[in-house]
Amino acid sequence: MATLMNFRVDDDLRERFTEAAETKHQTPSEAMRDALLLYIKRVRNEQLREASERIRTLGKEDEEDAMRWIEAHSVVLSDDD
């Protein structure tokens, strides 16, 4: 189910965002969904990086297990996302 989101942005930001979406042949809604997904991936990767720093304080065997888990759950950011 889709939900409507309303929020305020500066006129300049809105204009630049709309122009960027048009250059990619996207509607502003499509571009916003892409931007939201990219933000979610970035935050998730930051959380995983922070967790990996805490894990480094563990013993070697625990650290290796934890690092394998983090690697398996990391999200790769690319220009295509």
PyMOL Python script that loads the backbone (N, CA, C, O; Angstrom):
from pymol import cmd

cmd.read_pdbstr("""\
ATOM      1  N   MET A   1       0.837  -1.179   0.000  1.00  0.00           N
ATOM      2  CA  MET A   1       0.000   0.000   0.000  1.00  0.00           C
ATOM      3  C   MET A   1       0.886   1.249   0.000  1.00  0.00           C
ATOM      4  O   MET A   1       1.867   1.317   0.741  1.00  0.00           O
ATOM      5  N   ALA A   2       0.553   2.195  -0.798  1.00  0.00           N
ATOM      6  CA  ALA A   2       1.301   3.451  -0.872  1.00  0.00           C
ATOM      7  C   ALA A   2       0.700   4.470   0.088  1.00  0.00           C
ATOM      8  O   ALA A   2      -0.514   4.525   0.280  1.00  0.00           O
ATOM      9  N   THR A   3       1.562   5.263   0.679  1.00  0.00           N
ATOM     10  CA  THR A   3       1.140   6.295   1.614  1.00  0.00           C
ATOM     11  C   THR A   3       1.647   7.639   1.114  1.00  0.00           C
ATOM     12  O   THR A   3       2.773   7.743   0.628  1.00  0.00           O
ATOM     13  N   LEU A   4       0.825   8.651   1.231  1.00  0.00           N
ATOM     14  CA  LEU A   4       1.199   9.998   0.819  1.00  0.00           C
ATOM     15  C   LEU A   4       2.056  10.646   1.900  1.00  0.00           C
ATOM     16  O   LEU A   4       1.705  10.615   3.080  1.00  0.00           O
ATOM     17  N   MET A   5       3.189  11.239   1.492  1.00  0.00           N
ATOM     18  CA  MET A   5       4.056  11.979   2.416  1.00  0.00           C
ATOM     19  C   MET A   5       4.063  13.443   1.987  1.00  0.00           C
ATOM     20  O   MET A   5       4.234  13.751   0.807  1.00  0.00           O
ATOM     21  N   ASN A   6       3.879  14.323   2.930  1.00  0.00           N
ATOM     22  CA  ASN A   6       3.951  15.760   2.665  1.00  0.00           C
ATOM     23  C   ASN A   6       5.065  16.360   3.504  1.00  0.00           C
ATOM     24  O   ASN A   6       5.170  16.069   4.695  1.00  0.00           O
ATOM     25  N   PHE A   7       5.901  17.196   2.892  1.00  0.00           N
ATOM     26  CA  PHE A   7       6.948  17.882   3.637  1.00  0.00           C
ATOM     27  C   PHE A   7       7.350  19.136   2.879  1.00  0.00           C
ATOM     28  O   PHE A   7       7.089  19.271   1.683  1.00  0.00           O
ATOM     29  N   ARG A   8       7.987  20.044   3.592  1.00  0.00           N
ATOM     30  CA  ARG A   8       8.391  21.325   3.007  1.00  0.00           C
ATOM     31  C   ARG A   8       9.862  21.296   2.594  1.00  0.00           C
ATOM     32  O   ARG A   8      10.715  20.743   3.289  1.00  0.00           O
ATOM     33  N   VAL A   9      10.127  21.905   1.451  1.00  0.00           N
ATOM     34  CA  VAL A   9      11.506  22.097   0.995  1.00  0.00           C
ATOM     35  C   VAL A   9      11.615  23.517   0.439  1.00  0.00           C
ATOM     36  O   VAL A   9      10.622  24.114   0.023  1.00  0.00           O
ATOM     37  N   ASP A  10      12.827  24.039   0.439  1.00  0.00           N
ATOM     38  CA  ASP A  10      13.062  25.360  -0.155  1.00  0.00           C
ATOM     39  C   ASP A  10      12.737  25.305  -1.644  1.00  0.00           C
ATOM     40  O   ASP A  10      12.866  24.263  -2.286  1.00  0.00           O
ATOM     41  N   ASP A  11      12.314  26.446  -2.179  1.00  0.00           N
ATOM     42  CA  ASP A  11      11.977  26.517  -3.605  1.00  0.00           C
ATOM     43  C   ASP A  11      13.151  26.101  -4.485  1.00  0.00           C
ATOM     44  O   ASP A  11      12.974  25.379  -5.466  1.00  0.00           O
ATOM     45  N   ASP A  12      14.350  26.558  -4.131  1.00  0.00           N
ATOM     46  CA  ASP A  12      15.534  26.231  -4.925  1.00  0.00           C
ATOM     47  C   ASP A  12      15.799  24.724  -4.926  1.00  0.00           C
ATOM     48  O   ASP A  12      16.106  24.147  -5.969  1.00  0.00           O
ATOM     49  N   LEU A  13      15.682  24.093  -3.766  1.00  0.00           N
ATOM     50  CA  LEU A  13      15.893  22.643  -3.681  1.00  0.00           C
ATOM     51  C   LEU A  13      14.850  21.901  -4.504  1.00  0.00           C
ATOM     52  O   LEU A  13      15.178  20.949  -5.212  1.00  0.00           O
ATOM     53  N   ARG A  14      13.609  22.328  -4.418  1.00  0.00           N
ATOM     54  CA  ARG A  14      12.535  21.689  -5.192  1.00  0.00           C
ATOM     55  C   ARG A  14      12.812  21.805  -6.688  1.00  0.00           C
ATOM     56  O   ARG A  14      12.660  20.837  -7.434  1.00  0.00           O
ATOM     57  N   GLU A  15      13.218  22.991  -7.116  1.00  0.00           N
ATOM     58  CA  GLU A  15      13.493  23.202  -8.540  1.00  0.00           C
ATOM     59  C   GLU A  15      14.658  22.335  -9.017  1.00  0.00           C
ATOM     60  O   GLU A  15      14.571  21.701 -10.070  1.00  0.00           O
ATOM     61  N   ARG A  16      15.745  22.306  -8.247  1.00  0.00           N
ATOM     62  CA  ARG A  16      16.902  21.485  -8.629  1.00  0.00           C
ATOM     63  C   ARG A  16      16.550  20.003  -8.626  1.00  0.00           C
ATOM     64  O   ARG A  16      17.006  19.254  -9.491  1.00  0.00           O
ATOM     65  N   PHE A  17      15.739  19.573  -7.656  1.00  0.00           N
ATOM     66  CA  PHE A  17      15.320  18.173  -7.582  1.00  0.00           C
ATOM     67  C   PHE A  17      14.472  17.808  -8.801  1.00  0.00           C
ATOM     68  O   PHE A  17      14.688  16.767  -9.422  1.00  0.00           O
ATOM     69  N   THR A  18      13.518  18.657  -9.140  1.00  0.00           N
ATOM     70  CA  THR A  18      12.650  18.400 -10.293  1.00  0.00           C
ATOM     71  C   THR A  18      13.460  18.339 -11.581  1.00  0.00           C
ATOM     72  O   THR A  18      13.232  17.467 -12.420  1.00  0.00           O
ATOM     73  N   GLU A  19      14.407  19.263 -11.743  1.00  0.00           N
ATOM     74  CA  GLU A  19      15.269  19.250 -12.932  1.00  0.00           C
ATOM     75  C   GLU A  19      16.104  17.972 -12.991  1.00  0.00           C
ATOM     76  O   GLU A  19      16.262  17.379 -14.059  1.00  0.00           O
ATOM     77  N   ALA A  20      16.631  17.555 -11.861  1.00  0.00           N
ATOM     78  CA  ALA A  20      17.432  16.327 -11.824  1.00  0.00           C
ATOM     79  C   ALA A  20      16.576  15.123 -12.196  1.00  0.00           C
ATOM     80  O   ALA A  20      17.021  14.250 -12.943  1.00  0.00           O
ATOM     81  N   ALA A  21      15.355  15.072 -11.682  1.00  0.00           N
ATOM     82  CA  ALA A  21      14.454  13.960 -12.007  1.00  0.00           C
ATOM     83  C   ALA A  21      14.157  13.938 -13.506  1.00  0.00           C
ATOM     84  O   ALA A  21      14.142  12.876 -14.129  1.00  0.00           O
ATOM     85  N   GLU A  22      13.923  15.108 -14.071  1.00  0.00           N
ATOM     86  CA  GLU A  22      13.624  15.185 -15.502  1.00  0.00           C
ATOM     87  C   GLU A  22      14.793  14.701 -16.352  1.00  0.00           C
ATOM     88  O   GLU A  22      14.580  14.063 -17.383  1.00  0.00           O
ATOM     89  N   THR A  23      16.025  14.992 -15.938  1.00  0.00           N
ATOM     90  CA  THR A  23      17.178  14.542 -16.724  1.00  0.00           C
ATOM     91  C   THR A  23      17.298  13.023 -16.717  1.00  0.00           C
ATOM     92  O   THR A  23      17.895  12.439 -17.621  1.00  0.00           O
ATOM     93  N   LYS A  24      16.728  12.385 -15.693  1.00  0.00           N
ATOM     94  CA  LYS A  24      16.747  10.919 -15.616  1.00  0.00           C
ATOM     95  C   LYS A  24      15.429  10.326 -16.122  1.00  0.00           C
ATOM     96  O   LYS A  24      15.187   9.127 -15.989  1.00  0.00           O
ATOM     97  N   HIS A  25      14.582  11.182 -16.703  1.00  0.00           N
ATOM     98  CA  HIS A  25      13.280  10.763 -17.233  1.00  0.00           C
ATOM     99  C   HIS A  25      12.431  10.105 -16.148  1.00  0.00           C
ATOM    100  O   HIS A  25      11.804   9.068 -16.366  1.00  0.00           O
ATOM    101  N   GLN A  26      12.428  10.736 -14.976  1.00  0.00           N
ATOM    102  CA  GLN A  26      11.633  10.253 -13.853  1.00  0.00           C
ATOM    103  C   GLN A  26      10.657  11.337 -13.425  1.00  0.00           C
ATOM    104  O   GLN A  26      10.892  12.530 -13.614  1.00  0.00           O
ATOM    105  N   THR A  27       9.557  10.884 -12.843  1.00  0.00           N
ATOM    106  CA  THR A  27       8.673  11.837 -12.189  1.00  0.00           C
ATOM    107  C   THR A  27       9.317  12.206 -10.857  1.00  0.00           C
ATOM    108  O   THR A  27      10.156  11.459 -10.353  1.00  0.00           O
ATOM    109  N   PRO A  28       8.942  13.338 -10.282  1.00  0.00           N
ATOM    110  CA  PRO A  28       9.467  13.664  -8.956  1.00  0.00           C
ATOM    111  C   PRO A  28       9.163  12.566  -7.927  1.00  0.00           C
ATOM    112  O   PRO A  28       9.977  12.311  -7.040  1.00  0.00           O
ATOM    113  N   SER A  29       8.018  11.928  -8.038  1.00  0.00           N
ATOM    114  CA  SER A  29       7.677  10.842  -7.104  1.00  0.00           C
ATOM    115  C   SER A  29       8.634   9.665  -7.243  1.00  0.00           C
ATOM    116  O   SER A  29       9.078   9.100  -6.244  1.00  0.00           O
ATOM    117  N   GLU A  30       8.954   9.296  -8.483  1.00  0.00           N
ATOM    118  CA  GLU A  30       9.904   8.195  -8.698  1.00  0.00           C
ATOM    119  C   GLU A  30      11.278   8.554  -8.147  1.00  0.00           C
ATOM    120  O   GLU A  30      11.931   7.736  -7.499  1.00  0.00           O
ATOM    121  N   ALA A  31      11.709   9.781  -8.411  1.00  0.00           N
ATOM    122  CA  ALA A  31      13.016  10.219  -7.926  1.00  0.00           C
ATOM    123  C   ALA A  31      13.044  10.269  -6.399  1.00  0.00           C
ATOM    124  O   ALA A  31      14.058   9.929  -5.789  1.00  0.00           O
ATOM    125  N   MET A  32      11.947  10.687  -5.780  1.00  0.00           N
ATOM    126  CA  MET A  32      11.894  10.740  -4.319  1.00  0.00           C
ATOM    127  C   MET A  32      11.956   9.336  -3.728  1.00  0.00           C
ATOM    128  O   MET A  32      12.616   9.127  -2.710  1.00  0.00           O
ATOM    129  N   ARG A  33      11.287   8.385  -4.340  1.00  0.00           N
ATOM    130  CA  ARG A  33      11.377   6.999  -3.853  1.00  0.00           C
ATOM    131  C   ARG A  33      12.820   6.504  -3.936  1.00  0.00           C
ATOM    132  O   ARG A  33      13.313   5.858  -3.011  1.00  0.00           O
ATOM    133  N   ASP A  34      13.493   6.807  -5.045  1.00  0.00           N
ATOM    134  CA  ASP A  34      14.909   6.428  -5.179  1.00  0.00           C
ATOM    135  C   ASP A  34      15.756   7.091  -4.095  1.00  0.00           C
ATOM    136  O   ASP A  34      16.626   6.455  -3.499  1.00  0.00           O
ATOM    137  N   ALA A  35      15.495   8.371  -3.848  1.00  0.00           N
ATOM    138  CA  ALA A  35      16.259   9.103  -2.829  1.00  0.00           C
ATOM    139  C   ALA A  35      16.015   8.518  -1.440  1.00  0.00           C
ATOM    140  O   ALA A  35      16.948   8.405  -0.644  1.00  0.00           O
ATOM    141  N   LEU A  36      14.784   8.151  -1.145  1.00  0.00           N
ATOM    142  CA  LEU A  36      14.473   7.553   0.153  1.00  0.00           C
ATOM    143  C   LEU A  36      15.177   6.212   0.320  1.00  0.00           C
ATOM    144  O   LEU A  36      15.718   5.924   1.388  1.00  0.00           O
ATOM    145  N   LEU A  37      15.173   5.399  -0.719  1.00  0.00           N
ATOM    146  CA  LEU A  37      15.858   4.103  -0.648  1.00  0.00           C
ATOM    147  C   LEU A  37      17.360   4.282  -0.457  1.00  0.00           C
ATOM    148  O   LEU A  37      17.979   3.551   0.316  1.00  0.00           O
ATOM    149  N   LEU A  38      17.943   5.244  -1.152  1.00  0.00           N
ATOM    150  CA  LEU A  38      19.371   5.517  -1.003  1.00  0.00           C
ATOM    151  C   LEU A  38      19.686   5.966   0.422  1.00  0.00           C
ATOM    152  O   LEU A  38      20.693   5.549   0.995  1.00  0.00           O
ATOM    153  N   TYR A  39      18.839   6.804   0.988  1.00  0.00           N
ATOM    154  CA  TYR A  39      19.033   7.270   2.359  1.00  0.00           C
ATOM    155  C   TYR A  39      18.971   6.102   3.339  1.00  0.00           C
ATOM    156  O   TYR A  39      19.796   5.999   4.247  1.00  0.00           O
ATOM    157  N   ILE A  40      17.996   5.230   3.150  1.00  0.00           N
ATOM    158  CA  ILE A  40      17.855   4.056   4.020  1.00  0.00           C
ATOM    159  C   ILE A  40      19.104   3.185   3.940  1.00  0.00           C
ATOM    160  O   ILE A  40      19.607   2.730   4.968  1.00  0.00           O
ATOM    161  N   LYS A  41      19.607   2.947   2.734  1.00  0.00           N
ATOM    162  CA  LYS A  41      20.819   2.133   2.565  1.00  0.00           C
ATOM    163  C   LYS A  41      22.011   2.781   3.248  1.00  0.00           C
ATOM    164  O   LYS A  41      22.803   2.100   3.899  1.00  0.00           O
ATOM    165  N   ARG A  42      22.141   4.100   3.100  1.00  0.00           N
ATOM    166  CA  ARG A  42      23.271   4.804   3.701  1.00  0.00           C
ATOM    167  C   ARG A  42      23.224   4.712   5.226  1.00  0.00           C
ATOM    168  O   ARG A  42      24.244   4.456   5.866  1.00  0.00           O
ATOM    169  N   VAL A  43      22.050   4.919   5.802  1.00  0.00           N
ATOM    170  CA  VAL A  43      21.911   4.832   7.260  1.00  0.00           C
ATOM    171  C   VAL A  43      22.201   3.418   7.731  1.00  0.00           C
ATOM    172  O   VAL A  43      22.879   3.228   8.741  1.00  0.00           O
ATOM    173  N   ARG A  44      21.700   2.432   7.020  1.00  0.00           N
ATOM    174  CA  ARG A  44      21.937   1.028   7.399  1.00  0.00           C
ATOM    175  C   ARG A  44      23.433   0.710   7.371  1.00  0.00           C
ATOM    176  O   ARG A  44      23.948   0.061   8.281  1.00  0.00           O
ATOM    177  N   ASN A  45      24.119   1.161   6.344  1.00  0.00           N
ATOM    178  CA  ASN A  45      25.563   0.921   6.267  1.00  0.00           C
ATOM    179  C   ASN A  45      26.306   1.633   7.390  1.00  0.00           C
ATOM    180  O   ASN A  45      27.273   1.092   7.927  1.00  0.00           O
ATOM    181  N   GLU A  46      25.873   2.834   7.751  1.00  0.00           N
ATOM    182  CA  GLU A  46      26.488   3.539   8.882  1.00  0.00           C
ATOM    183  C   GLU A  46      26.294   2.745  10.171  1.00  0.00           C
ATOM    184  O   GLU A  46      27.214   2.626  10.980  1.00  0.00           O
ATOM    185  N   GLN A  47      25.091   2.204  10.356  1.00  0.00           N
ATOM    186  CA  GLN A  47      24.819   1.399  11.549  1.00  0.00           C
ATOM    187  C   GLN A  47      25.712   0.165  11.583  1.00  0.00           C
ATOM    188  O   GLN A  47      26.245  -0.194  12.633  1.00  0.00           O
ATOM    189  N   LEU A  48      25.872  -0.476  10.442  1.00  0.00           N
ATOM    190  CA  LEU A  48      26.718  -1.665  10.378  1.00  0.00           C
ATOM    191  C   LEU A  48      28.183  -1.320  10.632  1.00  0.00           C
ATOM    192  O   LEU A  48      28.894  -2.075  11.296  1.00  0.00           O
ATOM    193  N   ARG A  49      28.636  -0.182  10.106  1.00  0.00           N
ATOM    194  CA  ARG A  49      30.015   0.254  10.360  1.00  0.00           C
ATOM    195  C   ARG A  49      30.241   0.515  11.848  1.00  0.00           C
ATOM    196  O   ARG A  49      31.267   0.127  12.406  1.00  0.00           O
ATOM    197  N   GLU A  50      29.275   1.175  12.481  1.00  0.00           N
ATOM    198  CA  GLU A  50      29.386   1.440  13.918  1.00  0.00           C
ATOM    199  C   GLU A  50      29.405   0.138  14.705  1.00  0.00           C
ATOM    200  O   GLU A  50      30.164  -0.007  15.663  1.00  0.00           O
ATOM    201  N   ALA A  51      28.560  -0.812  14.292  1.00  0.00           N
ATOM    202  CA  ALA A  51      28.536  -2.116  14.963  1.00  0.00           C
ATOM    203  C   ALA A  51      29.871  -2.824  14.788  1.00  0.00           C
ATOM    204  O   ALA A  51      30.359  -3.478  15.710  1.00  0.00           O
ATOM    205  N   SER A  52      30.459  -2.694  13.608  1.00  0.00           N
ATOM    206  CA  SER A  52      31.743  -3.369  13.371  1.00  0.00           C
ATOM    207  C   SER A  52      32.831  -2.791  14.272  1.00  0.00           C
ATOM    208  O   SER A  52      33.711  -3.521  14.728  1.00  0.00           O
ATOM    209  N   GLU A  53      32.776  -1.487  14.528  1.00  0.00           N
ATOM    210  CA  GLU A  53      33.757  -0.878  15.433  1.00  0.00           C
ATOM    211  C   GLU A  53      33.603  -1.436  16.847  1.00  0.00           C
ATOM    212  O   GLU A  53      34.598  -1.697  17.522  1.00  0.00           O
ATOM    213  N   ARG A  54      32.368  -1.619  17.293  1.00  0.00           N
ATOM    214  CA  ARG A  54      32.139  -2.202  18.624  1.00  0.00           C
ATOM    215  C   ARG A  54      32.587  -3.656  18.662  1.00  0.00           C
ATOM    216  O   ARG A  54      33.101  -4.123  19.678  1.00  0.00           O
ATOM    217  N   ILE A  55      32.396  -4.370  17.567  1.00  0.00           N
ATOM    218  CA  ILE A  55      32.741  -5.791  17.502  1.00  0.00           C
ATOM    219  C   ILE A  55      34.252  -5.990  17.581  1.00  0.00           C
ATOM    220  O   ILE A  55      34.725  -7.005  18.092  1.00  0.00           O
ATOM    221  N   ARG A  56      34.995  -5.028  17.081  1.00  0.00           N
ATOM    222  CA  ARG A  56      36.460  -5.153  17.090  1.00  0.00           C
ATOM    223  C   ARG A  56      37.019  -5.280  18.509  1.00  0.00           C
ATOM    224  O   ARG A  56      38.166  -5.689  18.689  1.00  0.00           O
ATOM    225  N   THR A  57      36.224  -4.938  19.498  1.00  0.00           N
ATOM    226  CA  THR A  57      36.682  -5.077  20.884  1.00  0.00           C
ATOM    227  C   THR A  57      36.494  -6.501  21.397  1.00  0.00           C
ATOM    228  O   THR A  57      36.935  -6.818  22.502  1.00  0.00           O
ATOM    229  N   LEU A  58      35.848  -7.361  20.616  1.00  0.00           N
ATOM    230  CA  LEU A  58      35.618  -8.750  21.020  1.00  0.00           C
ATOM    231  C   LEU A  58      36.871  -9.592  20.785  1.00  0.00           C
ATOM    232  O   LEU A  58      37.864  -9.120  20.231  1.00  0.00           O
ATOM    233  N   GLY A  59      36.798 -10.833  21.215  1.00  0.00           N
ATOM    234  CA  GLY A  59      37.878 -11.777  20.928  1.00  0.00           C
ATOM    235  C   GLY A  59      37.957 -12.061  19.439  1.00  0.00           C
ATOM    236  O   GLY A  59      36.998 -11.805  18.710  1.00  0.00           O
ATOM    237  N   LYS A  60      39.088 -12.586  18.975  1.00  0.00           N
ATOM    238  CA  LYS A  60      39.336 -12.805  17.547  1.00  0.00           C
ATOM    239  C   LYS A  60      38.272 -13.685  16.900  1.00  0.00           C
ATOM    240  O   LYS A  60      37.774 -13.344  15.827  1.00  0.00           O
ATOM    241  N   GLU A  61      37.908 -14.806  17.517  1.00  0.00           N
ATOM    242  CA  GLU A  61      36.920 -15.711  16.921  1.00  0.00           C
ATOM    243  C   GLU A  61      35.554 -15.039  16.840  1.00  0.00           C
ATOM    244  O   GLU A  61      34.871 -15.149  15.822  1.00  0.00           O
ATOM    245  N   ASP A  62      35.149 -14.345  17.899  1.00  0.00           N
ATOM    246  CA  ASP A  62      33.873 -13.632  17.880  1.00  0.00           C
ATOM    247  C   ASP A  62      33.886 -12.531  16.825  1.00  0.00           C
ATOM    248  O   ASP A  62      32.893 -12.308  16.133  1.00  0.00           O
ATOM    249  N   GLU A  63      35.011 -11.852  16.713  1.00  0.00           N
ATOM    250  CA  GLU A  63      35.124 -10.780  15.731  1.00  0.00           C
ATOM    251  C   GLU A  63      34.963 -11.322  14.316  1.00  0.00           C
ATOM    252  O   GLU A  63      34.259 -10.719  13.506  1.00  0.00           O
ATOM    253  N   GLU A  64      35.596 -12.443  14.004  1.00  0.00           N
ATOM    254  CA  GLU A  64      35.491 -13.018  12.662  1.00  0.00           C
ATOM    255  C   GLU A  64      34.057 -13.414  12.351  1.00  0.00           C
ATOM    256  O   GLU A  64      33.574 -13.159  11.248  1.00  0.00           O
ATOM    257  N   ASP A  65      33.366 -14.032  13.304  1.00  0.00           N
ATOM    258  CA  ASP A  65      31.961 -14.396  13.102  1.00  0.00           C
ATOM    259  C   ASP A  65      31.108 -13.147  12.872  1.00  0.00           C
ATOM    260  O   ASP A  65      30.274 -13.111  11.967  1.00  0.00           O
ATOM    261  N   ALA A  66      31.324 -12.139  13.691  1.00  0.00           N
ATOM    262  CA  ALA A  66      30.537 -10.915  13.576  1.00  0.00           C
ATOM    263  C   ALA A  66      30.819 -10.197  12.262  1.00  0.00           C
ATOM    264  O   ALA A  66      29.894  -9.688  11.630  1.00  0.00           O
ATOM    265  N   MET A  67      32.067 -10.147  11.845  1.00  0.00           N
ATOM    266  CA  MET A  67      32.407  -9.475  10.594  1.00  0.00           C
ATOM    267  C   MET A  67      31.800 -10.200   9.395  1.00  0.00           C
ATOM    268  O   MET A  67      31.381  -9.555   8.434  1.00  0.00           O
ATOM    269  N   ARG A  68      31.748 -11.524   9.437  1.00  0.00           N
ATOM    270  CA  ARG A  68      31.086 -12.273   8.358  1.00  0.00           C
ATOM    271  C   ARG A  68      29.604 -11.909   8.308  1.00  0.00           C
ATOM    272  O   ARG A  68      29.035 -11.753   7.228  1.00  0.00           O
ATOM    273  N   TRP A  69      28.979 -11.774   9.484  1.00  0.00           N
ATOM    274  CA  TRP A  69      27.562 -11.411   9.536  1.00  0.00           C
ATOM    275  C   TRP A  69      27.363 -10.017   8.950  1.00  0.00           C
ATOM    276  O   TRP A  69      26.445  -9.809   8.157  1.00  0.00           O
ATOM    277  N   ILE A  70      28.198  -9.073   9.323  1.00  0.00           N
ATOM    278  CA  ILE A  70      28.075  -7.704   8.813  1.00  0.00           C
ATOM    279  C   ILE A  70      28.260  -7.679   7.303  1.00  0.00           C
ATOM    280  O   ILE A  70      27.497  -7.019   6.597  1.00  0.00           O
ATOM    281  N   GLU A  71      29.251  -8.380   6.809  1.00  0.00           N
ATOM    282  CA  GLU A  71      29.488  -8.419   5.363  1.00  0.00           C
ATOM    283  C   GLU A  71      28.276  -8.983   4.629  1.00  0.00           C
ATOM    284  O   GLU A  71      27.910  -8.491   3.561  1.00  0.00           O
ATOM    285  N   ALA A  72      27.658 -10.005   5.195  1.00  0.00           N
ATOM    286  CA  ALA A  72      26.490 -10.621   4.565  1.00  0.00           C
ATOM    287  C   ALA A  72      25.285  -9.685   4.564  1.00  0.00           C
ATOM    288  O   ALA A  72      24.401  -9.824   3.718  1.00  0.00           O
ATOM    289  N   HIS A  73      25.233  -8.736   5.497  1.00  0.00           N
ATOM    290  CA  HIS A  73      24.073  -7.859   5.623  1.00  0.00           C
ATOM    291  C   HIS A  73      24.323  -6.435   5.140  1.00  0.00           C
ATOM    292  O   HIS A  73      23.427  -5.595   5.223  1.00  0.00           O
ATOM    293  N   SER A  74      25.503  -6.149   4.643  1.00  0.00           N
ATOM    294  CA  SER A  74      25.815  -4.807   4.152  1.00  0.00           C
ATOM    295  C   SER A  74      25.119  -4.563   2.826  1.00  0.00           C
ATOM    296  O   SER A  74      24.869  -5.491   2.056  1.00  0.00           O
ATOM    297  N   VAL A  75      24.812  -3.309   2.575  1.00  0.00           N
ATOM    298  CA  VAL A  75      24.184  -2.902   1.331  1.00  0.00           C
ATOM    299  C   VAL A  75      25.204  -2.088   0.552  1.00  0.00           C
ATOM    300  O   VAL A  75      25.759  -1.118   1.069  1.00  0.00           O
ATOM    301  N   VAL A  76      25.448  -2.481  -0.678  1.00  0.00           N
ATOM    302  CA  VAL A  76      26.407  -1.772  -1.516  1.00  0.00           C
ATOM    303  C   VAL A  76      25.703  -0.591  -2.163  1.00  0.00           C
ATOM    304  O   VAL A  76      24.630  -0.741  -2.747  1.00  0.00           O
ATOM    305  N   LEU A  77      26.309   0.579  -2.059  1.00  0.00           N
ATOM    306  CA  LEU A  77      25.763   1.767  -2.698  1.00  0.00           C
ATOM    307  C   LEU A  77      26.439   1.941  -4.044  1.00  0.00           C
ATOM    308  O   LEU A  77      27.662   1.868  -4.158  1.00  0.00           O
ATOM    309  N   SER A  78      25.619   2.172  -5.064  1.00  0.00           N
ATOM    310  CA  SER A  78      26.175   2.427  -6.384  1.00  0.00           C
ATOM    311  C   SER A  78      25.395   3.551  -7.031  1.00  0.00           C
ATOM    312  O   SER A  78      24.354   3.967  -6.523  1.00  0.00           O
ATOM    313  N   ASP A  79      25.892   4.038  -8.141  1.00  0.00           N
ATOM    314  CA  ASP A  79      25.198   5.103  -8.857  1.00  0.00           C
ATOM    315  C   ASP A  79      23.867   4.635  -9.417  1.00  0.00           C
ATOM    316  O   ASP A  79      22.998   5.455  -9.711  1.00  0.00           O
ATOM    317  N   ASP A  80      23.694   3.319  -9.570  1.00  0.00           N
ATOM    318  CA  ASP A  80      22.463   2.780 -10.134  1.00  0.00           C
ATOM    319  C   ASP A  80      21.342   2.722  -9.117  1.00  0.00           C
ATOM    320  O   ASP A  80      20.177   2.623  -9.501  1.00  0.00           O
ATOM    321  N   ASP A  81      21.662   2.781  -7.813  1.00  0.00           N
ATOM    322  CA  ASP A  81      20.642   2.690  -6.759  1.00  0.00           C
ATOM    323  C   ASP A  81      19.957   4.009  -6.552  1.00  0.00           C
ATOM    324  O   ASP A  81      19.071   4.118  -5.704  1.00  0.00           O
TER     325      ASP A  81
END
""", "prot")
cmd.dss("prot")
cmd.show_as("cartoon", "prot")
cmd.util.cbc("prot")
cmd.orient("prot")
